[in-house]
Structure formats: structure tokens, C-alpha cells
């Protein structure tokens, strides 16, 4: 039986289909609540899914990942607040459309655009993953070390322009990744005499603390009575007309291309792709002046682009073993616990699993689209629920889910500690993504570096064109953004001086 047939046949298991349905509902709920990110939801669900078989567990996590990118458009359009970072660009035109009495059209068009973008990304996964993995099979320790460095620096380089803070977060992650046994000698280090830390810091506990506990604590601290904006309740017309479809085709094509390319780059995500897709559609539009004022083209391009990154992100994760975004960073931890090692060898050892993952994302997309089209009004009512109920539920599930992984009180303590660490990072504007990436990839980077040095010394790295190329790109990812910012500030200052200088 071919891997494609075997992979898709495995999805006929009723347990897998039930998990997809549950993940779709959870993902839509997660996306509809502002501030509850897909990363946080997947981290929390990881603690409960580890008791399942790998395929049903992956079905839950992947479907949450997909469905959250549908539900997050609801608050972006109705309240002008992104449900997740991926829907930032949706607010540019979605809220303006809602205020014009076109909220229903905005929600439905967004759902169709999101579905199309996700489907394009899944096709990219099925087409590009195997060639990419075959290329990576030729990598030795030097190339793998350079690839890990590339993934780390890309996450730091796209940390919202906060390069120094990103480096600090990445350094903290690498330091935490050193806890446990030495990757070469097996000697325990930084375990403080605790045998529970001999295998390293409990990953699930750490990410639930960083993304779950920290987010709830931060929302409690910044909470104000009342709401900044009341949800818009007049939806108007729901379904696009033929003229609307003609308007949507071009931006959907542009968004698909932009999102597919951006998604393959490690550590980039839907937020970056959505903004880039929106901007490229505006440049190509015959009515660019309407963008930002309620343009159907704008919301379509943004949502198609941000969702098209999902397939590229999964492709990078499965083929190279590098997280495509923060959600996939969390998911890698669950895969490792299940005995699944993402990377080039996955396609040789378990090719059917790759197609099962693609099939799960296809089914999840269809289910999320159906919920979005038929039950969007009910999802919108979630915005009226009090936040403190949600906080209590999340805190309980965080603790229960963390304890359930290993039945360990130490894991709960680690989760609470990392919750405080995550709160500190949030309050000082330090991105948590590089911490997670450093924690995951730190051991891999150290192990490959030491093997490369033992095999041929520093020359083993300096004589590899692939390693040198990846390290050069990594250096540029850190150097170019601050230089570009400094150059822009210098030009703005010069322009300001020219406008204020009086004519002779």
C-alpha cells in the first residue's frame, strides 16, 4: 500500500474523526476570545492529548491550530481586536466593513479566504515537504548545527524589531536547554540533585506556564472595568454575490503566493504574512485608496495570506525539524514525547504519517469553514461572556493538564515558575517565542556542534558551503533589521530638518 493511501486511510478511524471535531470546536472558541492565542491553546491541550495515541493526539492539536485561525477573525471584525496575532491585518478593513453594516459579508468572506489559504498551504506541504527533506538528508553535524542556528536567529530576527530582547530570550532558552544530561557524555548537569530534571526541564509544563499562566496573569493585571468597544451586532448581508467573488479572486491569489512563501521561512507566522499580503494586494489593486477603509480586497488578501502560512510552517517543521512558528514549536515537544522525531528521517521512517497530517489539516479546514458559515452568529456571541469566567477555566485546565502528563507535583511547580517568568517577559516586552525555541533546539545545537568539532575541528564548519551560507543568513537576520531602523530614523530626521529650515 502506498504511503498516500495508507496515510489517508488512517483518518477513517472514528476516534480520529471525533478528535478532529473536538479540535475544531476548541479552536473556534480559542480564536473568538481576544488574547487566548492558538499557541496557548495547543500548549494547554498538549497536556491532555499525551494520553492518546499519536494520530488522534495530533488530530486535536492540528485542528485547534487550523480552526483558531478561523475563529480569530470574529473579534478582529466585530471589536477591532485581533483574536490571535495572525488576524492583525484583518482589523485593517474588517472593522471598517462591520461599521458600514457589512459585518456578515466580512465574516463570511474572511472564512472563505481563510479556507482557500489553508488549502493552498496544505498542497504546498504535500508537494514541497519530500524534496526539502531529501535535501536535508545530506546534512551532517556541521550543516545541522548551522540550520538550528538559522532557526534560532530567524525567530529572534522577527521579534517585532526587538533584536536585543530577542537575543536575551534566546539566550535564556539555550541556558534552560542545558539542564539535564550532557548530549555526548550523558553526565547530569544543572539538575540540583533532582532526578526529575535528568531528562531536562519538563517541556509541557514550561510552555503551559509561559503561554497559559503568564497570559492569564497578564490579562488580570491589565484588566479594566468595561470593554473598549462593544461588539457590532448588525450583520447585514452574509453571503458574497457574484460581483464580490470577482473582487476577491485577485487578492486571494496574491495572498496565497505571499503566505506560501512566508510560511516556509522558519519562525515567521501569519501576522507577518497577513500584513505583507494586504500590502501587496493594495499595490496591485485598481482601488488602493479603499484599503484600510472597508475594502473587501484588503480583508480577503490578509486572511488568505495569513492562513496560507500554516502549510508552510508544518512543512518546515516536518522536513527540517525546525519549528515554523511558535505553535509548531509547542507541537514538536508533543511529537517527541510520542516518539515522533520531526526531520528528514521522518519521511523515510513514517511517510504515511506526513500524509495523515496533511489529511487532518484538509478535514479540519472543511469543518472549520462549515462552522464559520453556518454558526458564525453563535460564535460572535462569545464576545459577550465575562472574561473572569474564562480566566478561572484556563487556570484549572493548566494545572490539571500539567499534572496529568507525568502525575508530578514538580511539573506543576515548574509550570507556576515559568508562568512568573512569562509574566516578567510580557511586562518588559521580551518575546517568549525565542525562549521556547532555545529550550527545544538548545540540545540539538550543542550536540551537533560538538560532533562537528570532534570530526574535523572548526574547519568542518568553515569548509561547508551550506553551513557557511546558513550562518551568513543568520548573521544578516540579526544585523539588517537594526541597520534598516537606524537608516530610516536618519532619513526621517534629515527630512524633518529640511522642512523646518527657513528659506534664505
C-alpha positions as CSV (number, residue, x, y, z in Angstrom):
1,X,0.0,0.0,0.0
2,X,1.4,3.4,-0.9
3,X,2.1,6.0,1.9
4,X,-0.6,8.3,0.5
5,X,-3.3,5.7,0.6
6,X,-2.1,4.4,4.0
7,X,-1.9,7.9,5.5
8,X,-5.4,8.9,4.3
9,X,-6.9,5.6,5.2
10,X,-5.8,6.0,8.8
11,X,-8.1,9.0,9.1
12,X,-11.2,6.8,8.7
13,X,-10.7,5.8,12.4
14,X,-13.8,7.1,14.3
15,X,-11.5,8.2,17.1
16,X,-9.5,10.4,14.8
17,X,-12.7,12.0,13.3
18,X,-14.0,12.6,16.8
19,X,-10.8,14.3,17.8
20,X,-10.9,16.5,14.7
21,X,-14.5,17.6,15.6
22,X,-13.4,18.3,19.2
23,X,-10.4,20.2,18.0
24,X,-12.4,22.3,15.6
25,X,-14.8,23.4,18.3
26,X,-12.0,24.2,20.7
27,X,-10.1,26.1,18.0
28,X,-13.1,28.2,17.1
29,X,-13.7,29.1,20.8
30,X,-10.0,29.9,21.3
31,X,-9.8,32.2,18.3
32,X,-13.0,34.0,19.2
33,X,-11.7,35.1,22.6
34,X,-9.2,38.0,22.3
35,X,-5.9,37.3,24.0
36,X,-6.3,33.5,24.0
37,X,-3.8,32.6,21.3
38,X,-3.5,29.4,19.3
39,X,-0.1,28.8,20.9
40,X,-1.6,28.9,24.3
41,X,-4.4,26.6,23.4
42,X,-2.2,24.0,21.8
43,X,0.2,24.2,24.8
44,X,-2.7,23.6,27.1
45,X,-4.2,20.8,25.0
46,X,-0.8,19.1,24.8
47,X,-1.0,18.1,28.5
48,X,-4.3,16.2,27.8
49,X,-3.5,14.7,24.4
50,X,-0.4,12.9,25.5
51,X,-2.5,10.0,26.9
52,X,-3.9,9.5,23.4
53,X,-2.3,7.6,20.5
54,X,-0.1,9.8,18.3
55,X,-2.6,10.2,15.4
56,X,-5.7,11.2,17.5
57,X,-3.5,13.5,19.6
58,X,-2.1,15.2,16.5
59,X,-5.6,15.5,15.2
60,X,-6.7,17.5,18.2
61,X,-3.6,19.8,18.1
62,X,-3.5,20.4,14.4
63,X,-7.3,21.0,14.2
64,X,-7.0,23.6,17.0
65,X,-4.2,25.2,15.1
66,X,-6.3,25.4,11.9
67,X,-9.7,26.3,13.5
68,X,-8.2,29.1,15.7
69,X,-7.2,30.9,12.5
70,X,-10.9,31.0,11.5
71,X,-12.3,32.0,14.9
72,X,-9.8,34.8,15.5
73,X,-11.4,36.8,12.7
74,X,-14.6,37.3,14.7
75,X,-13.2,39.7,17.3
76,X,-11.0,41.3,14.7
77,X,-14.0,42.2,12.6
78,X,-16.6,42.9,15.3
79,X,-14.5,44.5,18.1
80,X,-11.4,45.6,16.2
81,X,-9.3,43.4,18.4
82,X,-7.2,40.5,16.9
83,X,-8.2,37.2,18.3
84,X,-4.7,35.9,17.7
85,X,-1.7,37.8,16.2
86,X,-2.4,36.2,12.8
87,X,-5.6,38.3,12.5
88,X,-3.9,41.7,13.0
89,X,-4.2,42.6,9.3
90,X,-7.9,41.6,9.4
91,X,-8.6,44.6,11.6
92,X,-7.4,47.0,8.8
93,X,-10.5,46.5,6.8
94,X,-12.7,44.1,8.7
95,X,-13.8,46.5,11.5
96,X,-14.5,49.3,8.9
97,X,-16.7,46.9,6.9
98,X,-18.6,46.0,10.1
99,X,-19.2,49.7,11.0
100,X,-20.6,50.1,7.5
101,X,-23.2,47.4,8.1
102,X,-21.3,44.7,6.2
103,X,-20.2,42.6,9.2
104,X,-21.9,39.5,7.9
105,X,-20.2,39.8,4.5
106,X,-16.8,40.5,6.2
107,X,-17.1,37.4,8.3
108,X,-18.2,35.1,5.5
109,X,-15.7,36.4,3.0
110,X,-13.0,36.0,5.7
111,X,-14.0,32.4,6.2
112,X,-13.8,31.5,2.5
113,X,-10.5,33.3,2.1
114,X,-9.1,31.6,5.2
115,X,-10.2,28.2,3.9
116,X,-8.6,28.8,0.5
117,X,-5.3,30.0,2.0
118,X,-5.2,26.9,4.3
119,X,-5.9,24.6,1.4
120,X,-3.1,26.2,-0.6
121,X,-0.7,25.7,2.3
122,X,-1.6,22.1,2.7
123,X,-1.0,21.5,-1.0
124,X,2.4,23.1,-0.5
125,X,3.0,20.7,2.3
126,X,2.3,17.7,0.2
127,X,4.4,19.0,-2.8
128,X,7.4,20.6,-1.1
129,X,8.0,18.6,2.1
130,X,9.5,15.5,0.5
131,X,12.1,17.4,-1.8
132,X,13.0,19.6,1.2
133,X,13.5,16.5,3.4
134,X,15.7,14.8,0.8
135,X,17.9,17.9,0.6
136,X,18.2,17.9,4.4
137,X,19.2,14.2,4.4
138,X,22.6,15.3,3.0
139,X,23.2,17.4,6.1
140,X,26.0,16.4,8.5
141,X,26.6,17.7,12.0
142,X,28.1,21.0,10.7
143,X,25.1,21.7,8.5
144,X,22.6,20.7,11.2
145,X,24.2,23.0,13.6
146,X,24.1,25.8,11.1
147,X,20.4,25.0,10.4
148,X,19.5,25.2,14.1
149,X,21.3,28.5,14.4
150,X,19.4,29.7,11.4
151,X,16.1,28.8,13.0
152,X,17.0,30.4,16.3
153,X,18.1,33.7,14.7
154,X,15.1,33.9,12.4
155,X,12.8,33.7,15.5
156,X,14.9,36.4,17.1
157,X,15.2,38.5,14.0
158,X,11.4,38.7,13.6
159,X,10.7,39.6,17.2
160,X,8.9,42.8,16.4
161,X,12.1,44.7,15.9
162,X,13.3,43.9,19.5
163,X,16.6,42.3,18.5
164,X,18.3,42.8,21.8
165,X,15.4,41.5,23.8
166,X,15.0,38.6,21.3
167,X,18.7,37.7,21.9
168,X,18.1,37.8,25.6
169,X,15.1,35.5,25.3
170,X,17.0,33.1,23.0
171,X,20.0,33.0,25.4
172,X,17.6,32.2,28.3
173,X,16.1,29.4,26.3
174,X,19.6,27.9,25.4
175,X,20.6,28.1,29.1
176,X,17.4,26.3,30.1
177,X,18.1,23.7,27.3
178,X,21.4,22.8,29.0
179,X,19.6,21.4,32.0
180,X,19.6,17.6,32.1
181,X,22.2,15.1,30.7
182,X,25.2,16.1,28.6
183,X,24.3,15.2,25.0
184,X,27.7,13.5,24.4
185,X,28.8,12.0,27.8
186,X,25.4,11.6,29.4
187,X,26.6,13.3,32.6
188,X,23.8,15.1,34.6
189,X,24.3,18.9,34.8
190,X,22.3,21.8,36.4
191,X,19.9,19.3,37.9
192,X,20.4,20.5,41.5
193,X,20.3,16.9,42.6
194,X,16.7,16.4,41.4
195,X,16.4,13.1,39.4
196,X,13.2,14.5,37.7
197,X,15.4,17.1,35.9
198,X,17.8,14.5,34.5
199,X,15.8,14.4,31.2
200,X,15.7,18.2,31.1
201,X,13.1,20.8,32.1
202,X,9.6,19.3,31.6
203,X,8.7,20.9,28.3
204,X,4.9,20.7,28.5
205,X,5.0,22.3,32.0
206,X,7.3,25.1,30.7
207,X,5.2,26.0,27.7
208,X,1.9,25.9,29.6
209,X,3.4,28.3,32.1
210,X,4.9,30.6,29.5
211,X,1.9,30.9,27.3
212,X,-1.1,29.9,29.6
213,X,-0.4,31.0,33.1
214,X,1.5,34.1,32.0
215,X,-1.2,35.3,29.6
216,X,-4.0,34.9,32.3
217,X,-1.9,36.7,34.9
218,X,-1.1,39.5,32.4
219,X,-4.8,39.9,31.5
220,X,-5.8,40.1,35.1
221,X,-3.2,42.8,35.8
222,X,-4.2,45.0,32.9
223,X,-7.9,44.4,33.2
224,X,-10.1,47.5,33.2
225,X,-13.8,47.6,34.0
226,X,-16.0,47.6,30.9
227,X,-15.0,47.0,27.3
228,X,-13.0,49.2,25.0
229,X,-15.6,48.6,22.2
230,X,-19.0,47.0,22.1
231,X,-19.3,44.1,19.6
232,X,-21.2,45.1,16.5
233,X,-24.5,43.3,16.3
234,X,-25.9,44.4,13.0
235,X,-24.5,41.9,10.4
236,X,-26.3,42.8,7.2
237,X,-25.9,40.6,4.2
238,X,-24.0,37.4,4.8
239,X,-23.0,35.7,1.5
240,X,-20.9,37.2,-1.2
241,X,-22.6,37.9,-4.6
242,X,-21.1,37.1,-7.9
243,X,-19.5,40.6,-8.1
244,X,-18.0,40.1,-4.7
245,X,-16.4,36.8,-5.8
246,X,-14.9,38.6,-8.8
247,X,-13.4,41.2,-6.5
248,X,-12.0,38.5,-4.2
249,X,-10.2,36.3,-6.7
250,X,-7.2,38.5,-7.4
251,X,-6.3,39.3,-3.7
252,X,-6.8,35.6,-2.8
253,X,-4.3,34.7,-5.5
254,X,-1.8,37.3,-4.2
255,X,-2.3,36.3,-0.6
256,X,-1.8,32.6,-1.4
257,X,1.6,33.3,-3.0
258,X,2.8,35.6,-0.2
259,X,1.6,33.3,2.6
260,X,3.0,30.2,0.9
261,X,6.5,31.8,0.7
262,X,6.5,33.4,4.1
263,X,5.2,30.2,5.8
264,X,8.3,28.2,4.7
265,X,10.7,30.6,6.4
266,X,11.3,29.3,10.0
267,X,9.8,31.4,12.8
268,X,7.7,33.6,10.7
269,X,3.9,33.5,11.1
270,X,0.5,34.6,10.0
271,X,0.9,38.1,11.5
272,X,3.8,38.9,9.2
273,X,2.3,37.2,6.2
274,X,-1.1,38.9,6.7
275,X,0.4,42.4,6.7
276,X,2.6,41.6,3.6
277,X,-0.3,40.1,1.7
278,X,-2.5,43.1,2.5
279,X,0.2,45.5,1.3
280,X,0.9,43.6,-1.9
281,X,-2.8,43.4,-2.7
282,X,-3.1,47.2,-2.1
283,X,-0.2,47.8,-4.5
284,X,-1.8,45.6,-7.2
285,X,-5.4,46.9,-6.7
286,X,-7.2,49.3,-9.0
287,X,-8.7,50.9,-5.9
288,X,-5.9,51.2,-3.4
289,X,-7.5,54.2,-1.8
290,X,-10.2,51.9,-0.3
291,X,-7.7,49.8,1.6
292,X,-8.0,50.4,5.3
293,X,-11.5,51.9,4.9
294,X,-13.5,48.7,4.5
295,X,-12.0,47.1,1.4
296,X,-13.2,43.6,0.5
297,X,-10.0,43.1,-1.4
298,X,-8.0,44.0,1.7
299,X,-9.6,41.6,4.2
300,X,-9.5,38.8,1.6
301,X,-5.8,39.2,0.9
302,X,-4.9,39.5,4.5
303,X,-6.8,36.4,5.6
304,X,-5.7,34.3,2.6
305,X,-2.1,35.2,3.2
306,X,-2.1,34.6,7.0
307,X,-3.7,31.2,6.6
308,X,-1.5,30.1,3.7
309,X,1.4,30.1,6.2
310,X,0.0,27.1,8.1
311,X,1.0,24.5,5.5
312,X,4.5,26.1,5.0
313,X,5.0,26.1,8.8
314,X,4.2,22.4,9.0
315,X,6.4,21.7,6.0
316,X,9.4,23.4,7.7
317,X,8.7,21.6,10.9
318,X,8.3,18.1,9.5
319,X,11.1,18.3,6.8
320,X,13.8,20.1,8.8
321,X,12.8,19.6,12.4
322,X,12.8,23.4,12.9
323,X,9.5,25.0,14.2
324,X,7.8,27.0,11.5
325,X,6.2,29.2,14.2
326,X,5.5,29.2,17.9
327,X,2.6,26.8,17.6
328,X,4.7,24.3,15.8
329,X,7.5,24.8,18.4
330,X,4.9,23.6,21.0
331,X,3.8,20.7,18.8
332,X,7.4,19.5,18.3
333,X,7.5,18.8,22.1
334,X,4.4,16.7,21.9
335,X,5.7,14.8,18.9
336,X,8.9,14.0,20.7
337,X,7.0,12.7,23.7
338,X,5.0,10.4,21.3
339,X,8.3,9.1,19.8
340,X,7.9,11.1,16.6
341,X,11.1,12.9,15.7
342,X,10.4,15.7,13.1
343,X,13.2,16.0,10.5
344,X,14.4,14.3,7.3
345,X,14.3,10.8,8.8
346,X,10.5,11.1,9.4
347,X,9.9,10.8,5.7
348,X,11.9,7.6,5.4
349,X,10.6,6.0,8.6
350,X,6.9,7.2,8.7
351,X,6.0,8.6,5.3
352,X,2.3,7.7,5.8
353,X,2.2,10.0,9.0
354,X,3.1,13.0,6.8
355,X,0.1,12.4,4.6
356,X,-2.1,11.7,7.6
357,X,-1.1,15.2,8.9
358,X,-2.0,16.7,5.6
359,X,-5.3,14.9,5.6
360,X,-6.1,16.1,9.1
361,X,-5.5,19.7,8.0
362,X,-7.7,19.3,5.0
363,X,-10.6,17.9,7.0
364,X,-10.1,20.5,9.7
365,X,-10.3,23.2,7.2
366,X,-13.6,22.0,5.8
367,X,-15.1,21.5,9.3
368,X,-13.9,25.0,10.4
369,X,-15.4,26.5,7.2
370,X,-18.8,24.8,7.8
371,X,-18.9,26.1,11.4
372,X,-17.8,29.6,10.2
373,X,-20.6,29.8,7.6
374,X,-23.4,28.1,9.5
375,X,-22.8,29.1,13.1
376,X,-20.9,32.3,13.0
377,X,-23.6,34.3,14.7
378,X,-23.4,32.0,17.7
379,X,-19.6,32.2,17.8
380,X,-19.9,36.0,17.8
381,X,-22.0,35.9,21.0
382,X,-18.9,34.5,22.8
383,X,-17.6,38.1,22.8
384,X,-20.3,39.0,25.4
385,X,-19.1,36.5,28.0
386,X,-17.3,37.9,31.1
387,X,-13.5,37.4,31.0
388,X,-13.1,36.3,34.6
389,X,-15.0,33.1,33.8
390,X,-12.6,32.3,31.1
391,X,-9.6,33.0,33.3
392,X,-10.8,30.6,36.0
393,X,-11.4,27.8,33.4
394,X,-7.9,28.3,31.9
395,X,-6.1,28.2,35.2
396,X,-7.9,25.0,36.3
397,X,-7.1,23.3,32.9
398,X,-3.5,24.5,33.0
399,X,-2.9,22.8,36.4
400,X,-4.8,19.6,35.7
401,X,-3.2,19.3,32.2
402,X,0.3,19.8,33.6
403,X,-0.2,17.3,36.4
404,X,-1.7,14.7,34.1
405,X,1.4,14.5,31.9
406,X,3.6,12.7,34.5
407,X,1.4,12.8,37.6
408,X,4.1,15.0,39.1
409,X,3.7,17.9,41.6
410,X,7.1,19.1,40.4
411,X,5.7,19.7,36.9
412,X,3.0,21.9,38.4
413,X,5.7,23.8,40.3
414,X,7.7,24.2,37.1
415,X,4.6,25.5,35.4
416,X,4.0,28.1,38.0
417,X,7.6,29.3,37.9
418,X,7.5,29.6,34.2
419,X,4.2,31.4,34.5
420,X,6.0,34.1,36.6
421,X,8.9,34.1,34.1
422,X,6.5,34.5,31.2
423,X,4.7,37.4,33.0
424,X,8.1,39.1,33.6
425,X,8.9,38.7,29.9
426,X,5.5,40.2,28.9
427,X,5.7,43.1,31.2
428,X,9.1,44.0,29.8
429,X,8.3,43.4,26.2
430,X,10.5,40.3,25.8
431,X,9.1,37.8,23.3
432,X,8.6,34.3,24.7
433,X,9.0,32.5,21.4
434,X,12.8,32.5,21.4
435,X,12.8,31.0,24.9
436,X,10.7,28.1,23.7
437,X,12.9,27.7,20.6
438,X,16.1,27.8,22.6
439,X,14.7,25.2,25.1
440,X,13.8,22.9,22.2
441,X,16.8,23.3,19.9
442,X,19.5,24.0,22.5
443,X,20.4,20.4,23.0
444,X,20.3,19.7,19.2
445,X,22.6,22.7,18.5
446,X,25.1,21.7,21.2
447,X,25.2,18.1,20.2
448,X,25.7,18.8,16.5
449,X,28.3,21.5,17.2
450,X,30.4,19.2,19.4
451,X,30.2,16.3,16.9
452,X,31.2,18.6,14.1
453,X,34.2,19.8,16.1
454,X,35.2,16.3,17.1
455,X,35.1,15.1,13.5
456,X,37.1,17.8,11.8
457,X,37.5,20.8,14.2
458,X,36.4,24.3,13.2
459,X,37.4,23.6,9.6
460,X,34.5,21.1,9.4
461,X,32.1,24.1,9.7
462,X,34.1,26.7,7.8
463,X,34.6,24.5,4.7
464,X,30.9,23.5,4.3
465,X,29.2,25.8,1.8
466,X,25.8,25.0,3.2
467,X,26.8,25.7,6.8
468,X,28.5,28.9,5.8
469,X,25.5,30.1,3.8
470,X,23.1,29.4,6.7
471,X,25.3,31.1,9.2
472,X,25.7,34.1,6.9
473,X,21.9,34.4,6.5
474,X,21.6,34.1,10.3
475,X,24.0,37.0,10.8
476,X,22.1,39.1,8.3
477,X,18.9,38.4,10.1
478,X,20.3,39.9,13.2
479,X,22.3,42.8,11.6
480,X,20.0,44.1,8.9
481,X,16.8,45.0,10.9
482,X,18.6,47.4,13.3
483,X,20.6,48.9,10.5
484,X,17.4,49.4,8.5
485,X,15.7,51.0,11.5
486,X,18.7,53.3,12.1
487,X,18.8,54.3,8.4
488,X,15.0,55.0,8.4
489,X,15.4,57.2,11.6
490,X,18.3,59.0,10.0
491,X,16.3,59.8,6.8
492,X,13.3,60.9,8.8
493,X,15.5,63.2,10.9
494,X,17.1,64.6,7.8
495,X,13.7,65.2,6.2
496,X,12.4,66.9,9.3
497,X,15.4,69.2,9.4
498,X,14.9,70.1,5.7
499,X,11.2,71.0,6.3
500,X,12.0,73.2,9.3
501,X,15.0,75.0,7.8
502,X,13.7,78.5,6.7
503,X,14.4,79.5,3.1
504,X,17.1,82.2,2.6
